[in-house]
């Protein structure tokens, strides 16, 4: 059953008005026909359920209002320590996915270039037969799995599937895992959190901490508190986003040069001998080689040459960092989105080591480690680069399995990627939509919507273990199935005799909850903290807990919305890091310094909008107009330019221009914006969906150079040269119409922004 905008508003009397804002005249929501009678003539009974938001890595707890078991409104759970009742626009609109008119209602297979509906049994047989064939032919190395999930338990299930079936080419896209991947390169675990109780200076390399991060709402609260204590935040970013305006200092810099600046700051500490000598002697293997390498290559004038950051600014930042008693040089996944990404992260890790990681800490005897045992499965995970290399090489990819990832939309080199995908004999997707990636599948078995799933989302970024419970708010609307249930069934069928302690993913989650209950640590979110007397009685064996059996505890977990351990102890982060072979001549030298590009081109900097983690904001009708609300542009791409950069150009503010890269030309509206780094053209990521949403705008990654961080496999968002073309009505796009800034303009204006 499909409902258009007019009927939708009339039927619900505004209770779901948020879903209808900004929509076109077409279908607004889709529901199973069996629900029509209840929708139009139900008793109008109100109820509430708690669940979790999965639109970003934050994992906020949601309070969902239902009428006759139809979710109609979402708010934040006030007792959750993660979001404390707060909620962002993506969370508010999360309900829209459940009713999205483009949702697949069941499995489909491709015949003669078109998708046709099939039963789940037929779809599962097609998939299991194909994988059994691969195993019988011993071609497991020709199978690739790509999974994007922010759930560590689900990520662990993919690792277990990979290990048990022998399909070792697993590409996991998870914000926390990506952020910590550089630590894996030096064989240590990352610190659990910024220790805001001690940290007195934050040097932020590239993270949009209160916009797109591991815990945006928590960081919003803590950074405000941090500054209220008089402590400083310096942010290094190519763009002054609304979140970065909360910093005390902004150093505009392209991400590819982060490593050089980090080494330049390290030079100051080493030269002034204001580093933590006791930590270095005990935990920093290869320090003498590192010290010599930095002192030889990263003196301030050299770093200014490499990055464009004035030497006096480097000195100032270095002195602020070395004078702090517990500074934190912070980075996350964002630091990897360039061709120098992993080296950036390693350089920042080394900088923190010089101060003994004093601004960070770890959770002592972390209970979550046992809960997340599958996450630590020794299955090999690889980067997207390996898939690209195999697709372009002589060794074929026989099967590609895709879950939660729209990687065609999220990466450059899209034309080649589409052609390569078309050559794979069997592609299966678990997408809920036919999107830019799943359109290449031969089989789609759609996953549940988030409001139909069960999960436990873990977080340690606040310095205490927290689990947010994601319970199904409604029974599945359509013939969909949890992807992890398919993985579990496949493990049983592909590996006869395998012994699994769980029958399905819900059973797996229940077993995880049993561990929480049996561990006797922490409390449910709605429980009172035990008194000192109660804690003393617990230590000598008395049972003072509210729940005396697991069944009651299980019900209480969902009623409270989760679990936390506010009594968890923290400890210093004292990992032994080995940089003996990491620092070699030229490793951290900027590949693309800030100096003017040849042929008078600018840098195309593709930035992520506030809260739009994976470029999905524009596919929801309620969010399309928020996407471009700052510039009153909603359905077309805009390009922001610093007025100083534009001073010598003939293009004016709000003029329509053509942007040209090595990969083609595309239109945009030029916007003057002083928060743009001089020498850059900033364009937003998230518009340009061609198969889902309202097809508005353009995806700039389709015109970007195919550059990647070779270690993490994440794409570069800021290294593509671009030029601006003026277009007069009726004229062609000739080379004579190229507009750009002159070399001397960049060289003089790039300095003024530091004043």
N, C-alpha and C positions, 0 to 999 in steps of 0.2 A: 504494500500500500504506500503510495507517494502522496505527500501533502505539499501544496504550493504555499507561497508566502502569505497570501491573503487568507486562505482557509486556516492556516497555521495560527495566525494571530487571533482570528475570530474564535477558534476552538479553545485556545488556552487562555484567552483573556489577558494576555500579557505576562503570565507566570513564567513563560519561557521566552520572553521578548528578547533576551540577550542573544539567543541563538539566531534570531531573525535579522538583527541589525546588519546593515551593509550588504544584504543579499540581493541578488537579482530576482527577476520575476519567475524563475523556474522553480524546480523542486527544492524545498528547504530541508525536509527530513524524510526518512524512509523507515517504515515499520512493517513487521510481518502482518499479513492480512488477518491472522487469527486474533490480533490485538485490537482490531478496529472497534469491536463492540464495547470493550472496556474503556477505550480511549474516549468514545463519544458519550457513553451512558454509565460509566462506572460510579461507584458510591462516593468517590472523592475522599478516600481515606489517606491521611498523611502518615508517613513514617520516615525514619532517619537511619542511615547506615554510615559507618566509617570505612574508608578505604585509603589507598595511597595514590598519589599522582606520579606518573612515570614520564611526563613530558620533558623533563630534564633530569640531570643526575641528582637533584636535591632530595627527591623522595618525600615531599611534604605529605602530611596527613590531611585527608579531606573528609568533610562532613557533607553527606549527600542527602538532599531532601527528595522524597519520592511521593507521588500522588498515585494511588492505585498501582503501586509498584513500578511506575514510570519515573525515572530520575529526571527532575526538572530544574534543580538548582544545586550549586556547589559552593561551599564556603570552607574556610580553614578550621582545623580542629584546634580549639584553644588550649587543650592540655598537652599538645605535642611539643616537646622541647626543640624540634626541628624548626617549625614555622610559627609556633605560638599563636595560632589562629590566623596568621597572615596567609595570603594567597596572591599569586600573580595572575596576569590576564590569561596565560596559557592554562593555568589550573582552573580558572573560572570557565574557560571554554572547553575543558577536557571532555565535558559531556557531549559535545558536538560530534565527536568521533563515533559514538554509539549510534547516532541517528543519521550519519553521513549518507547522502543519497548515492554515493559511489561505492559504498561497501559491497563487497562480494557476499552473496548469500549462501554460498556453498562451493565445493570444489569445481574446477573447470579444467578442461584439457584443450589443447590447440589442435584443430583440424582444418586443413586448407587455409591456414593463416588466421582463423577465427577461434575464439574461445567458446566452447559449448559446455553446458552444465553436465556433471556426472555425479554419481553417488560417492560417498566417502569410501565405501568398500572398494569400488573400482579404482578410485584415486590411490588408495593405500596399496593396492595390489600392483598398480603400475610402478609406484615408487619402490616397493620392496623387491619386485622382480628385477628392476633395473640395477639396484644395488647388489642383489645376490649374484647377478651376472658379472658385475665388476669384480666381486670377491672371488668367484669361481675362476675368472681369468687372471687373477692376481694383479689387478690394475688399480689397487687402492691409491697408489701415488698419483693417479690421474683424476682423483676426485678432490674437489675443493669445497669447503664450507665457509660461508660468510655469515656471521651473526652479529647484529647490533642489539645490545641490551644493556640497561643500567642495573639490572638485577644481578648481584654476584652469585646468588644461588642458581639462576638460570645459566649464567656464564659457566658455572661449575658443571652443570648438566651437559652443556655442549662439550666441555673438556672430557667428561666421562664417556660420552658418545664417541668422540674422536678416538680415545684410547681403546675402548672396547671393540670398535669395529675396524680399527686399523686405518681409518681415513684421517691421516695425520695433518693434512693441509688445512688447518683450522685458522681462519682469520677472525679474531674477536675484536669488535669495536665497542669498547667500554671506556667511559670517560676516566674513571679512576685508574683502570689498568693502563690506559694510554699515558696518563699523567705520570705514572710511576715507572714507565718502561725503561727510562734511562738508568734508574737504579738497578734494574735487572741486568743491564749491560755490565755493571761492575759487581754483580752477584751479591747485592745487599737488599734488604727490605727498606722501603721508604719510611720516613717518619709518619706518624699517624695524624699529626695536627700541628697547627701553629699554636704555641703556648702563649695565649694572650695574657695570662697572669704574669708572665715575665717579659714578653717581647716588647721592646721599646722603640723599634724602628722597622718598618716594612719597606723593602725594596721589591716592588712588584714588576716582574718581567712578563708582560703580555696578557696576564689574566684579567678577564672581566669579572672580578670577584663577586660583585653584587648584581651581575646581569646573566652571565653564562659560566657557571662554575660548579664545583662539587656540592655546594650548599649555599645558594645565593641569599636566601632570607636570613640565615644565621650570620653570614659575613656582613650583610647590611647592618645588623644590630651591633656586631663586634667592632666593625671599623669605625662606626660612629662613637662607640665607647672608647676605642683606642685613641682617637683624636681628642676626645673630651679630657683625656688624661694629660694632654700636651705632647703626645708622641706623634712622630711624623710618618707620613706615607709618601713615598716617591714612586710614581708609576711610569714605566717605560712602555710606550705604545705608539703605533703609527697613527692613532686617531684618539682625540680627546672625546670619549664617549660620555654620556650622562653619568655613568657610574664612576668613571675616572675623575670627574670633576670633584669628587669627594676627597681626592688626594691633595697633599700640600704642594707637590711639585709634579710636573709632567715633562718627561723627556721624550720628544717625538723621535721615533727610530723604527726603521723597517725591521721586522723580526729576523731576517737573515743575518743581521748584524748584532743580535743580542749577545752572542758568545764573545765577540770582540770587546764589547762594552764591559761584560762581566770580568773578562781578563784584565781590562784596564783598571777596574776598581780593585781587583786582586793585587795589581801592581802597587797601588797606593799602600795597601795593608802590608805588603812584603817590604816595600822600601822604607816605610815608617816603623817596621818591626812591631806592628800592633795586631798581631794575630795570636791565636791561642796556641802557644808553644807546647803546652802539656798535651793537648788533644792531638796536635800534629805529630808529636813524637810517638804517641801511643797508637793512633788509629789511621794515620795518613800514610799509606805505603806509596813510595815513589815521590815523596815530597821534595827531595832535593832536586830531582829532575824537573819537576813541575815549577819550582821556584826559579830555576835558571831559565827555563823556557819563557816564563812570564816576564822576567826582568829583561830578557834579551829582545822580546817582540812586542811588548804592550805598554811602553812608556806613553804618557798622555798625548804628546804630539802625534805619535804614530796612530793611536786609537782615534784621535780626531780625524786623521787622514782616512782611516778605515770606515768610520761611522758618520762623520759630519758633526758629532757632538763636540762642542768646544772643550778644549783641554781644561779650562778653569771650571767648567761644569763637571767634568770627570773628577777633578781634584776635590771639588765641594762634596760630591756624592760619596766619593771614597772616604773622605774624612768623617762624614756623617755616619757612614756604615761602621767604620773602625772605632768611632767614639761610643757607639751604642754598646750597652752591656750584653744585650740579648737580641741582636738583629735577626731578621728573617728575610732572606732573598727568596721570594716565593715565585713559583711557576706552576702551571698545570698543562693540560693538553694543548692549549692555545699556542704554547711555545714551539710546538712541533709542526705547525702549518707553514713550513717553508723548507727549502732544500737543505738547510743547515740545522734542521730541527733538533735531532738527538744531540749533536755537538753543543747546541745552545744549552740544553738541559744539563749536560755533563759539566759545562763551564760554570753554570750556576750552582750545581752541587759542590764543585770544588771551592767556589767562593764561600758557601756556607761552612764548609769544612774548616776554612781558615779562622772562623769564629766559633768553632766547636759545635755548630748547629744549636747554639744557645737559644735561638728563638723558636725551636721546635721541640717536640716531646713525643713519647710513645706511651700507649696505654699498657700498664703493668699487668702481666698475666691475663691477657685479653681473652675473654671467654668466647668471643666471636670466632677465634681461630678454629676451634673444634666444630663450630656450626658450619663453617665454610670450607670443610675438608675437601669437597670436590673442586673448589676453586683452585686448590693447590695441587690438583692432579698433574702428574708429570707429562701430560700430553703436550706435544710441541705446538706452539702457536706461531704463526708466520705473519708477515705483513702483506698488504695489498700488492706490493711490488713484485712478489714472487708469482702471484697470479698473472699480472701483466707480462712479466718476463716469459712465463710458460705459454701464454696466449700468442706472443709474438715470436716464440722460438720454434724449434722443430718437434718438441714433445707436446702431444695434444692434451687438452683438457676434455675428459670424457663426460664428466658429470659435475654440475655446479649446483650446490644447495644454498639457498638464500633465505635468511630469516631476519626480518626487522630492518633490513638495509636497502636504501634506495641509492646505491653507490654510483649509478650512472648519473643521477642528478647532482650528487655531491662531489664529483671529481671533474677535472679538466680532461682534455683529450677524448671528448665524448663521441665524436664521429668514429674514430678508430675503435673505441671500446664497444660501440654498438655493433660494428662489423664483426669484431672478434666474438662477441656473445652469440651472434647469429650462427657462428660456425661450430658451437659446442653441440654435440649430439643430444644431450639431455640436460635441461635446466628445470629445476623445481623451485618454486617460491612458496613461502608461507605468508605472503603479504595479504592484508585485508582489502587491498585495492589493486587495480591494474594501474601501476605507476610507470615511471620512466625506465625502471629496471625489470619489474615483473612482466612487462609486456613481451619480453624476450623468452619467457618461460614456456616450456611445453606442458607444464602441469602446475596449477596453483591450488594449494590446500589452505584456505584462509584461516588465519589465527583468530582467536577470540579478540574482542575489543578489551581494552584495559579494565572496563567496568564489569567484565564478565570473567576476569582472571583471579586466581589465588596466588599469593606470593608473600614473601617476607623480605623487605628491603632494609639492608644494614647500612649504618653510617658510623664513622669514627672521627669525623673531621671536627667535632665539637670537644674532643678530649674525653668523651664518655661513649661507651657503646650504646647505640640506639637502634631499635628495629621498628620499622613502620609496617603495620599489617595491611596488606592489600587483599581484601575479601571481595568475592563477586557481589556486586550490588544488585544485579539481576541475573536470571538464568539466561543462557545464550539465546539471542534473538533468532539466529539462523543456524544453518548446518555447518557450523565452524567447530574447530577443535584446538585445544591448547597444543602448541608446537612441541612442548616438552613431553606431552603424552605420546606424540608420534615418535619422538626420539626413543622413549622408553620401549614402545612396542617394537621398534626397529632393532633395538639392542637384543631383545628376546628372540626375534626371528632371524637376525643375521648371525647371531652367535648362540646356537643351541647349547643348552646346558649352563648358560650364564646365571649366576645367582645374584639377584637384586633383592634388597630388603624392602623395596617399595613396589607397588603395583602401578601407580600413576603419579603424576606430579603433585596432586593434592595430598596423596599419601606421603610423599617425600617431604612436603611442607609440614605435615602433621608430625612426622618424625623429628624434624628440626625443632618444632615447638616443644616436643617431648624432651629434647636435650636442654632447652631453656628451663623447663619446669624441673627437671632432675638436677640441674646445676645449682639450684637454690641461690642464684645470684640475681641481683637486680629486682625490679618490681614492674608490674604493669603500669601503664601511663596514668590510670585513674586511682592507683593505690597511694595511700599516705606513706611517707617515708617512715620506716620503723624508728622507734625511740632508741635512745642509748641503752636503756634496760633491755628492750627487745633484742637489740643486736648482741648484747652480752649473753642473753639466754640462748640465742642461736648458736653462739660459739661453743657452748657447753652441751649442745645437742637438743635443746628444746625446740619444738616445732611451733613457731609463732606466726606462721604464714596464714593468709586469709583463705587460700584454696588448699583443701586437704586431699583432693584427687585431681587427676589430669583432665578429666572430662569437663569439670567445672572451670579449670584453668584455661582450657582450650576455648570455651565459650567466652570467658572473661577477656582473653587476648583480643578477640574481634570486637567485643563491646568497648574496650578501652582504646583500640586503634593501634596498639603496639606495646613494646617493652623497652625499658632502659635500665641502665645501672648507674645511678647518680653517685654511687659510692666507689666507683672504680678509681684506682690509684694510677698516677702517672709516674713516668721515670724519664731520665735524660735519654736522649737519642745518641747512642755512642757506637754507631756502626763502623766497622773497619772497612775503609774504602781503599781500593787498589787502583791507582792511576799510573802505574809503571809504564804501560804500553799505550795509554790513551793520548797523552800529550806528545805529539810529534810535530815536526816543523810544518807549519801551514794548516794544521787541523782546524784552528779556530779563526783563521783569517777570513774576513768577510768575503763572500763570493760576489756580492752585489753591493758595493759601498754606496753611500748616500749621494755621491757625486753625480752630476747630471749625466743622464744616459746619452748614448750616441744618437745622432740624427734628431736631436731636440725632442726626444720623447719623455713622457712622464711615467711614473709607476702606477699601475692599476692595483689599488688596494681594495680587496673585497672583504667587507666587514660583516660580522653577524649582528643582527638587530637584537635589541634587548630581549632576553628570554627565548629567542628563537634559536635553539641549540642545533637542530638538524635541518633548518630551512623549510620547516613545515607550517609555519604560521599562516602563510597566505592561502593554504588549501581549505581553511575554515572560514566560512562566510563572515562570522562574527569578528574575525581578526584581520580581515583584509584591509579595512580602513584604518585600523590601529597601526598596521605595518608602516604606512606612509604618513601618519597623522602629523608628524613634526613639520613636514613641508607641504601639507595639503595635497599630496600626490599619492594616489592609492592603487592605481591600476596600470602604472607605467614605471619604467626604471628611471631613476634619477642619478646624477653624478655630481658629487660634491667636490668643490675646489676651493683652496684658500684664496681669499681676495688678493693677497700679495702675489701669489703665483699667477693669478688671472689679470694682474694690473696691465701687463703688456699685451693682452690678448684682445681680439676684436669681439669675442663672444661675451655676451652680457648675462647677468643674473636672470635665471628663468628662461634663457634662450634654449631652443631645441637644437641639439647637436648630434653629430654622428661620431662615435668612438671607433677607432680602428686599432686592432692588434694584428699580430702575425697570423691570426686565425679567422679574420673576418671583420665586418663592420656591423655595428648595432646602434640604434637610436637611444637617446637619453635626454632628460631635461637637466640643464646645467644649473647647479645651486651654489651660490657663494656661501661658504661656511668657514669662519676663522678657526674652527677646531680641527680642520684638516691639516695634516703635515704638509708644508710647502714641498712642491715637486711631486705630489701625489694626486691621483684622481680616486676618490672613494666612492664605491658603489655597493649597495646592499645585497646580501645573499638571501635568497628565499623566494624571490619572484621567478616566474618563468616555468611553472609546472605546465606541462603540455597535455597530460592525460588525466589529471585530477585537479579539483579546484575550479577556479574560474578562468584559467589560462591567461592570467594577466601578467604583464611585464616580461622581463627577459632574465634568464639565468646567465650571469657574467662568466661563470666557469666554463660555459660552452665556447667561450672565446679566449680562454686563458691558455698560456703555454703549459705543456704537459710536464710539470716539474713536481717532484716528490722528495720528501725526506727518505733517503734510501733505507734507513733503519726502521722507522715506525710505519712507513708506507703512507703517511698522511700527505695530502696535496698542499702545494704552495698556494696561498691566497694573495700574495703581494709582490711577486717578482716579474709579472708580465709587463713589458713596455707597451705604452698606449699613446696614441696621439688623438687630438681633437680635430674634427673636420667641420667647417661651417657648411651649411647647405642652404643655398638660396632656392626659392621656389622655382621648380622647373629646370634646375641646373644639375649637372652630374657631379659625382664625387671625384674630383681630380686631385692630383698631388699638389697643385697650386693652392688648394684650399686648406692645407694643413696649418693648424694653429698650435703653437706651443710657447713656452717661456724661453727666454734667452739664457745662455749659460750664466752670464753675470747676474741675472735676476735671481736664479737659484742660489748662487754662491753668496749673495748679500742677504737675501731674505731668509735663508735657512738659519742664519745666525740670530735674526731678530726675535725669533720665537723663544729664545732662551733668556731674553733680557728680563 
